[in-house]
């Protein structure tokens, strides 16, 4: 079972590691009792969602599940940009109704409309 556990005490090293501000929400991602990554909902930037999964747990569908859980915690439209070579994240965004809305030199910009559940 995949769980997102909100990190209530954001330390300086976490702020530096993920470039967080106090309004951001940081979650640890667990598969049963094993931490497999981090997820962030950013409040003050266009790229609202961030996901980092340990390499050992990639390509098993966990990223898709975690991304869907993150979307359920957001009550409005989400913007995400993904580098051209990050095919895994592009696929996850596409599976969650992401629509490509633009490109710059290195990234693809997606929008995901909030769907009431």
C-alpha positions in Angstrom: 0.0 0.0 0.0 1.3 3.5 -0.9 0.9 6.2 1.7 1.8 9.9 1.7 2.9 11.1 5.1 3.1 14.9 5.5 6.4 16.1 6.9 5.3 18.6 9.6 8.8 19.7 10.7 10.7 21.1 7.7 14.3 21.3 8.6 16.9 23.6 7.0 18.5 20.7 5.1 15.1 19.7 3.6 14.5 23.4 2.6 17.9 23.5 0.9 17.5 20.0 -0.7 14.1 20.7 -2.3 14.2 24.6 -2.4 11.1 24.8 -0.2 9.3 27.8 1.1 7.2 27.7 4.3 3.9 27.4 2.4 5.0 24.3 0.5 3.8 20.8 1.6 6.4 18.1 1.7 5.4 14.4 1.9 7.4 11.3 2.4 6.2 8.4 0.2 6.0 5.0 1.7 5.4 1.5 0.3 4.2 -0.4 3.3 6.8 0.8 5.9 9.6 1.5 3.4 10.3 5.1 2.4 10.5 5.2 -1.4 10.6 8.9 -2.1 9.3 12.4 -1.7 6.5 14.4 -3.1 6.0 18.2 -2.9 3.0 20.5 -3.5 4.4 23.9 -4.1 2.2 26.9 -3.4 3.8 29.9 -5.1 5.2 28.6 -8.4 3.8 27.4 -11.7 5.4 23.9 -11.4 3.2 22.9 -8.5 3.9 19.2 -8.1 7.3 17.6 -7.6 8.0 13.9 -7.3 11.2 12.0 -6.5 11.1 8.2 -6.4 14.2 6.1 -5.4 15.6 4.4 -8.5 15.0 0.9 -7.0 11.2 1.6 -7.0 10.9 3.3 -10.4 9.1 1.6 -13.3 6.7 -0.3 -11.0 3.7 2.1 -11.1 4.4 3.8 -7.8 5.1 7.2 -9.3 1.6 7.1 -11.0 -0.1 6.2 -7.8 1.7 8.9 -5.8 1.1 11.5 -8.5 -2.6 10.7 -8.4 -2.6 11.0 -4.6 -0.9 14.4 -4.9 -3.5 15.6 -7.4 -6.3 14.6 -5.0 -4.8 17.1 -2.5 -4.8 20.0 -4.9 -8.1 21.9 -5.5 -7.3 23.8 -8.6 -5.5 23.6 -12.0 -1.9 22.3 -11.9 1.0 23.3 -14.1 3.9 21.0 -14.5 7.0 21.3 -16.6 9.1 18.2 -17.5 12.4 17.9 -19.2 12.3 16.4 -22.7 14.2 13.4 -21.6 12.0 12.5 -18.6 9.7 10.1 -20.4 8.6 8.5 -17.2 7.1 11.7 -15.8 5.7 12.7 -19.1 3.8 9.4 -19.2 2.5 9.8 -15.6 1.3 13.3 -16.4 -0.4 12.2 -19.6 -2.1 9.3 -17.7 -3.6 11.9 -15.3 -5.2 14.0 -18.1 -2.2 16.3 -18.6 -2.4 18.4 -21.7 0.7 19.8 -23.3 0.4 23.6 -23.6 3.9 24.7 -24.6 7.6 24.1 -24.8 10.7 26.0 -24.1 14.3 25.0 -25.0 14.5 22.2 -22.5 11.1 21.5 -21.0 7.5 20.6 -21.9 4.8 22.5 -20.1 1.6 20.6 -19.1 -1.7 21.7 -17.5 -3.9 19.4 -15.5 -7.4 20.6 -14.8 -8.7 19.8 -11.4 -11.4 17.1 -11.5 -13.8 16.9 -8.5 -13.8 13.4 -7.1 
